Amino acid sequence: MDARTVEAAEAKRKIVNRLRRAHGQLGAVIAAVEADASCRDVVQQLSAVSKAVDRAGFLVVSTALKDCLANPEDPQQLDSDELEKLFLSLA
């Protein structure tokens, strides 16, 4: 495996881990609502889910950006306008 493949696999692992964490946190939010938990507890759990999803999204965009910089000639790469739109959609 070359360095680029290893880096891509590591980025994918991190993204999946963040999304799994968010998935678990969302389950906790649902359980909290069903159990009539306090507003504070529900909002804190929602905040954790939101942050985990946002971080996964930023990692996806940053990985795409790194790949574009490393392989500018690849026709399947996103262009800078597309990357900017994706980044701003997360902000």
MARTIVEX-162123 format. One line per field, with one value per residue (C-alpha): residue number from 0; residue in three letters; x, y negated, z negated. Coordinates in pm, 1 decimal. Layout:
<rs>
i	(NUM:...) $
aa	(ala:...) $
x	(X:...) $
y	(Y:...) $
z	(Z:...) $
</rs>
This chain:
<rs>
i	(0:1:2:3:4:5:6:7:8:9:10:11:12:13:14:15:16:17:18:19:20:21:22:23:24:25:26:27:28:29:30:31:32:33:34:35:36:37:38:39:40:41:42:43:44:45:46:47:48:49:50:51:52:53:54:55:56:57:58:59:60:61:62:63:64:65:66:67:68:69:70:71:72:73:74:75:76:77:78:79:80:81:82:83:84:85:86:87:88:89:90) $
aa	(met:asp:ala:arg:thr:val:glu:ala:ala:glu:ala:lys:arg:lys:ile:val:asn:arg:leu:arg:arg:ala:his:gly:gln:leu:gly:ala:val:ile:ala:ala:val:glu:ala:asp:ala:ser:cys:arg:asp:val:val:gln:gln:leu:ser:ala:val:ser:lys:ala:val:asp:arg:ala:gly:phe:leu:val:val:ser:thr:ala:leu:lys:asp:cys:leu:ala:asn:pro:glu:asp:pro:gln:gln:leu:asp:ser:asp:glu:leu:glu:lys:leu:phe:leu:ser:leu:ala) $
x	(0.0:125.2:114.4:-188.3:-390.2:-294.6:-390.2:-725.4:-799.6:-714.2:-938.2:-1221.8:-1176.9:-1192.9:-1503.7:-1682.9:-1587.1:-1723.6:-2047.1:-2085.3:-2033.9:-2301.9:-2531.2:-2493.1:-2547.7:-2862.2:-2990.0:-2929.1:-3128.5:-3421.0:-3409.2:-3391.7:-3697.1:-3888.9:-3796.7:-3911.5:-3560.3:-3504.0:-3475.4:-3113.3:-3021.3:-3189.8:-3027.1:-2683.6:-2719.6:-2839.0:-2539.3:-2306.4:-2472.9:-2449.1:-2079.5:-1997.6:-2176.7:-2016.9:-1670.8:-1730.0:-1841.5:-1538.7:-1315.0:-1480.2:-1423.1:-1065.2:-986.0:-1125.9:-923.3:-601.2:-673.1:-740.0:-411.5:-220.8:-385.7:-489.8:-496.8:-753.3:-1073.9:-1293.3:-1168.9:-1397.4:-1305.2:-1237.9:-1588.8:-1749.2:-1522.6:-1604.2:-1978.8:-1946.0:-1741.5:-1985.9:-2282.0:-2134.8:-2076.1) $
y	(0.0:-345.3:-637.1:-791.4:-471.0:-438.2:-801.2:-756.0:-443.1:-623.4:-917.9:-678.6:-501.0:-833.8:-943.9:-615.6:-628.3:-982.7:-886.0:-577.1:-796.8:-1035.9:-740.5:-624.6:-975.1:-1011.2:-689.6:-845.5:-1154.0:-940.7:-743.2:-1065.7:-1209.9:-884.5:-884.5:-1246.8:-1360.9:-1722.9:-1980.3:-2039.6:-1672.5:-1646.3:-1964.1:-1857.6:-1524.8:-1699.2:-1928.9:-1629.9:-1467.9:-1789.2:-1834.4:-1474.7:-1501.9:-1839.9:-1704.6:-1409.2:-1646.3:-1868.8:-1563.5:-1449.3:-1791.5:-1820.8:-1472.4:-1567.7:-1888.4:-1701.9:-1454.2:-1737.0:-1902.0:-1576.0:-1476.3:-1791.6:-1613.8:-1353.0:-1433.5:-1289.8:-1545.3:-1818.4:-2164.0:-2448.1:-2593.0:-2259.8:-2216.9:-2567.9:-2502.9:-2178.5:-2346.9:-2636.7:-2400.8:-2271.7:-2616.6) $
z	(0.0:83.0:-161.0:9.0:-25.3:-391.3:-457.4:-280.8:-482.9:-807.7:-715.4:-632.4:-966.4:-1151.5:-963.3:-1030.5:-1399.4:-1434.2:-1260.9:-1480.5:-1785.1:-1656.7:-1591.3:-1951.3:-2083.3:-1873.9:-2027.3:-2369.3:-2265.3:-2154.0:-2478.5:-2680.5:-2504.4:-2549.3:-2920.0:-2960.6:-3050.1:-3134.0:-2859.5:-2964.0:-2922.2:-2581.3:-2450.9:-2577.3:-2397.8:-2079.4:-2096.1:-2119.4:-1815.8:-1617.9:-1696.9:-1605.9:-1270.6:-1197.3:-1272.7:-1043.3:-768.2:-807.6:-798.0:-473.3:-315.4:-442.3:-311.6:29.6:25.0:-54.9:220.9:469.4:380.1:409.3:739.2:925.5:1262.5:1153.0:1347.8:1070.2:816.4:691.7:808.6:566.5:606.2:518.4:216.3:99.1:130.4:-64.8:-335.5:-364.9:-380.3:-707.8:-855.2) $
</rs>
